[in-house]
């Protein structure tokens, strides 16, 4: 067998920044901006912000720290340590921040990621709403349906309704 005369090195030119396709929308690899959904049907309220402000100080601080860490990482690469979890089943596409509070109460903040919001250069980590439940109980399908309904309201218009 004769030796191969071709070089082992690829002869394709290196790509330069000008050769790469232009980014037309925010990437899931970019740091995210934390925003709060503001309802535009009926009352002018921000369910996620209002829920967060009503929590005990330690729970609110833990949830806020988690949101900041997730937004910086970005979310798909964040190892949540039990605080940031992707949801499954009927809640696929949703994420929740999970923190246990005093009195063995579970507090949940429901979030979505948005890469198509008009007027934003960064992708968004959108806090939609939150709910609490007693220890070792589950939310009902009606509870999750109410959360999904708020998410549908958020995505119904672009530019988004944010607070």
Secondary structure, DSSP 8 states (H G I E B T S, - for coil): -----S-SS--S----GGGS----S--TTS-EEEEEB---SSS---HHHHHHHTS-HHHHHHHHHHHHHHHHH-GGG---TTSEEE--GGGTT-EEEEEEETTTEEEEEEEEEES--TT-SSEEEEEEEEEEEETT----HHHHHHHHHHHHHHHTSSS--B-
